[in-house]
Amino acid sequence: MKVAFIGLGNMGRPMARNLRSAGLDVTGFDSSTEARAKAAEDGLTLAASAHEAAREADVVISMLPAGEHVEALYLGDAGVLAHMDRGRLVVDCSTVAPSSARTVAEVALARGIGCIDAPVSGGTAGAAAATLTFMVGGTTADVERARVVLEKMGKNIFHAGSAGAGQTTKICNNMLLAIQMIGTSEALALGIASGLDPKVLSEIMKQSSGGNWVLDKYNPVPNVMETTPASKGYAGGFGTDLMLKDLGLALAAAVSARASTPLGSLARNLYAAHSLAGHGALDFSSIVRLIGNVEG
C-alpha cells in the first residue's frame, strides 16, 4: 500500500514514521522547511509537493493546522482531489470545523474517492507510541477501508457517525481537555502557594475524586513528570494557539447548535489572554503560568 502523508509536524511526523515502520510505502510532504528537514533526519521519503506525494498514493493522510489549510490542500482545480483517481481514499486527521470536513467529503465522494475525517487524541506521546485515539466521521465502508492504516497509528478507533461527526467529537473532547487543564492548574497553583509539594499533591489527587487525565498523563507543573512538555520548558506538545483554535471551533459549534458552554467560553478567554501575553507557541499546559506563580 502506498501512503501519502501531508503535514509532518509534531504529530504528523511520528504518525508517518509508524506507518513506515509497519511496512507501508510512505511518501511525505510539508510546506515547512524545518519540518521537512526533521522528517528527512527520521529517514522518511519526501516529495517536492503535496501533489507529487499524492499522485500514486492509495491513501492520502493529512495532519494540518486549520481548516483553511485542509480546504486548500483538497479543494478546487489546484487541490489534490481534482487529480486523484477514483477508488482512492482520503483520511484527514486535522482538527477543523465539521462544515469543512463535510465539504471535503462531498467533493471527494462526488469524484468516487473515499473520505473520512479522523481527528486524534493522545498528543505527541500517543503519536510516537502509536496509541492514538481516532474519532472518525464518514461512511461505514470508508471507515473499514481506513482501519488498515489507522490501526498502525493508534489503539482506539471510534466511528462517531457521518462526515463531520469525527470533528464534532474532537471539538467536544478538546473543550473538556482545556477545562480540565485549567481546573487542574488552578488546584496545583493553590497547593504550591500554600506550601505543598506539587508531586505529593498530584499523587494524592490522582487517587482521589479530583483524579483526571491531566494529572495522570500531562501534569502542567515542571518536574512533576519528566516526559511532559512542562518539564521541557513547555516546548513541543500541543500549542496554546492550537488549543485556542479548537476552543474557537467549539464556541462556533455551540452557537450553531444553540448549546450553552459557559466553561468552554471561559476557557477560550483564558487561553486567548495567555496567547496575547506572548505564549501562543508554548504547550497548552503552560496556562498554569497564567493561573498562578509556577516556575518553569
QUILINSUL-V674267 format. One record per residue. RES is the residue in one small letter. PSI is psi in whole degrees, -180 to 180 (NA if undefined). D_CENTER is the distance of its C-alpha to the mean C-alpha in Angstrom with 2 decimals. Layout:
RES:PSI:D_CENTER ; RES:PSI:D_CENTER
This chain:
m:131:24.42 ; k:128:23.22 ; v:132:19.51 ; a:129:18.24 ; f:114:14.83 ; i:116:14.00 ; g:95:11.65 ; l:48:12.33 ; g:-153:10.59 ; n:-32:9.49 ; m:-46:7.01 ; g:-39:9.12 ; r:-51:12.39 ; p:-31:12.50 ; m:-44:11.34 ; a:-38:14.16 ; r:-40:16.40 ; n:-37:16.24 ; l:-43:17.23 ; r:-41:20.05 ; s:-27:21.15 ; a:1:21.47 ; g:5:23.94 ; l:154:22.25 ; d:101:23.30 ; v:130:20.23 ; t:128:20.54 ; g:165:17.84 ; f:144:17.73 ; d:143:16.14 ; s:-16:18.00 ; s:127:17.78 ; t:-41:20.82 ; e:-44:19.34 ; a:-40:16.37 ; r:-40:19.04 ; a:-43:21.29 ; k:-38:18.94 ; a:-39:18.22 ; a:-38:21.99 ; e:-31:22.62 ; d:-6:20.63 ; g:12:22.98 ; l:142:20.70 ; t:131:22.75 ; l:146:21.96 ; a:164:23.16 ; a:-15:24.59 ; s:166:22.54 ; a:-38:19.98 ; h:-42:23.10 ; e:-41:24.64 ; a:-39:21.69 ; a:-15:21.57 ; r:-47:25.36 ; e:8:26.21 ; a:141:22.96 ; d:-34:23.12 ; v:132:19.35 ; v:120:17.09 ; i:136:13.35 ; s:143:11.14 ; m:91:7.81 ; l:162:8.79 ; p:-37:8.50 ; a:171:10.27 ; g:-37:12.61 ; e:-32:15.53 ; h:-39:14.19 ; v:-46:13.48 ; e:-38:16.92 ; a:-35:18.59 ; l:-43:17.53 ; y:-31:18.76 ; l:162:21.38 ; g:175:24.94 ; d:-27:27.56 ; a:-5:25.56 ; g:158:22.42 ; v:-24:21.93 ; l:-34:22.63 ; a:-13:26.13 ; h:8:26.80 ; m:148:25.39 ; d:155:27.92 ; r:149:28.16 ; g:-9:26.80 ; r:176:23.69 ; l:136:20.20 ; v:132:16.98 ; v:105:13.58 ; d:116:10.84 ; c:4:7.29 ; s:164:6.18 ; t:113:6.00 ; v:176:9.74 ; a:141:12.99 ; p:-34:14.48 ; s:-37:17.46 ; s:-43:15.80 ; a:-42:14.64 ; r:-38:18.21 ; t:-47:19.82 ; v:-43:18.31 ; a:-41:19.25 ; e:-44:22.71 ; v:-43:23.45 ; a:-49:22.33 ; l:-34:24.36 ; a:-24:27.29 ; r:5:27.37 ; g:23:27.34 ; i:130:23.85 ; g:151:21.57 ; c:131:18.14 ; i:149:15.33 ; d:128:12.04 ; a:62:9.77 ; p:161:6.21 ; v:160:5.25 ; s:147:6.19 ; g:-13:7.98 ; g:-172:6.68 ; t:-32:8.62 ; a:-43:11.60 ; g:-37:10.45 ; a:-43:9.46 ; a:-38:12.90 ; a:-1:14.73 ; a:41:13.60 ; t:23:13.14 ; l:156:9.76 ; t:128:10.19 ; f:130:9.88 ; m:110:10.78 ; v:137:12.97 ; g:138:15.21 ; g:-177:18.21 ; t:155:21.67 ; t:-39:22.57 ; a:-44:23.98 ; d:-36:20.92 ; v:-43:18.72 ; e:-38:21.45 ; r:-35:21.62 ; a:-17:17.96 ; r:-34:18.36 ; v:-29:20.03 ; v:-38:16.96 ; l:-38:14.32 ; e:-19:16.69 ; k:-5:16.68 ; m:-13:13.00 ; g:173:12.76 ; k:-13:15.38 ; n:128:14.65 ; i:114:14.62 ; f:123:15.39 ; h:106:16.96 ; a:-20:16.60 ; g:-154:19.00 ; s:-178:19.69 ; a:132:17.67 ; g:-19:15.27 ; a:-33:15.36 ; g:-42:11.97 ; q:-41:10.57 ; t:-42:13.16 ; t:-45:12.28 ; k:-40:8.63 ; i:-44:10.32 ; c:-44:12.96 ; n:-46:10.99 ; n:-29:9.23 ; m:-44:12.71 ; l:-39:14.29 ; l:-43:12.20 ; a:-43:13.27 ; i:-43:16.73 ; q:-43:16.91 ; m:-42:16.04 ; i:-46:18.72 ; g:-42:21.19 ; t:-42:20.90 ; s:-41:21.30 ; e:-44:24.29 ; a:-43:25.93 ; l:-40:25.58 ; a:-38:26.84 ; l:-44:29.77 ; g:-43:30.59 ; i:-44:30.58 ; a:-25:32.75 ; s:5:35.07 ; g:8:35.53 ; l:152:33.40 ; d:122:31.71 ; p:-29:27.91 ; k:-45:27.75 ; v:-46:30.46 ; l:-43:29.12 ; s:-44:25.64 ; e:-40:27.34 ; i:-45:29.60 ; m:-34:26.93 ; k:-35:24.85 ; q:7:28.01 ; s:-172:28.85 ; s:-14:27.87 ; g:3:25.30 ; g:141:23.22 ; n:175:19.46 ; w:-38:16.18 ; v:-46:16.07 ; l:-36:19.59 ; d:-38:19.05 ; k:-19:16.03 ; y:48:15.06 ; n:132:18.35 ; p:-7:18.35 ; v:130:21.93 ; p:142:22.70 ; n:12:24.46 ; v:-42:23.95 ; m:123:21.47 ; e:-30:21.91 ; t:-4:18.53 ; t:157:16.38 ; p:-32:15.49 ; a:-33:18.30 ; s:4:20.76 ; k:35:19.77 ; g:22:20.40 ; y:28:16.88 ; a:154:15.91 ; g:-153:12.70 ; g:-143:9.89 ; f:113:7.63 ; g:151:10.06 ; t:-44:12.28 ; d:-31:12.26 ; l:-40:8.56 ; m:-39:9.32 ; l:-41:12.53 ; k:-46:11.22 ; d:-37:9.48 ; l:-32:12.79 ; g:-40:14.69 ; l:-40:13.32 ; a:-42:14.34 ; l:-42:17.66 ; a:-41:18.30 ; a:-37:17.75 ; a:-41:20.09 ; v:-44:22.65 ; s:-39:22.58 ; a:-3:23.03 ; r:45:25.48 ; a:147:23.68 ; s:123:24.24 ; t:66:21.36 ; p:-40:23.34 ; l:-36:21.18 ; g:-40:18.02 ; s:-41:20.13 ; l:-41:21.40 ; a:-41:18.02 ; r:-43:17.16 ; n:-41:20.57 ; l:-41:20.17 ; y:-33:16.93 ; a:-43:18.73 ; a:-40:21.71 ; h:-42:19.83 ; s:-44:18.39 ; l:-25:21.89 ; a:1:23.38 ; g:16:21.78 ; h:21:18.83 ; g:-28:15.96 ; a:-11:15.01 ; l:158:15.20 ; d:148:12.67 ; f:-20:12.35 ; s:-14:14.78 ; s:-4:17.39 ; i:-21:18.11 ; v:-28:20.77 ; r:-32:22.74 ; l:-34:23.10 ; i:-43:24.16 ; g:177:26.76 ; n:79:28.55 ; v:122:26.36 ; e:152:27.00 ; g:NA:24.62
